[in-house]
Amino acid sequence: MTDQSLAQYPLSVDELFYYGQINTDNEPIDTKQEVGPFTELLGESPFIAGKAANIGALVSNLHIDAPHGLFFAIPQRSVLLYAPIDPEDISRQILQMADYMRFAVMEEFGNNNGFAISRDIFYCLPTGEFGPITQGDNPELHELFSNPKIDFETFMGLVEKYLYVPESFVQRFLAK
């Protein structure tokens, strides 16, 4: 669709996005299950990952108890992973998510590259602040996402390169 063709419609781009998001929010989730440190939402729809664009509605619709916010990941288009932020054990939680994501990414990017979306882990706080806590596109991370047998020391070094935690997040959860 081009700007010229959009001009022919009686709805604005914002209205079209709004109705598109409503349709995405209503896409059925076929499976909800625990996987590693996440709850995984799966569906036959290629728009399940699009539910992340309206994470507030997802939290509300699924009655997710996340008083401190939510981590989420969208490794492929029919999958959304989430985990309520646990401020009491956040460092371990982040390490577990990073470890899980590397295997999810190896599987999705290696076997179904056309369906893959992101290597990143995101956060969303009750204040509305959100963003990535990782930098999955860092070219130095090839081994993290391709070698399932790396040793712990190498894993920790690569996770340090993978993480990109914003200062506001550090101040809220990690500064003691």
Summary of the structure (lengths in Angstrom):
residues: 176
radius of gyration: 17.5
end to end distance: 50.1
largest distance: 58.2
contacts: 484
relative contact order: 0.11
helix: 44%
strand: 18%
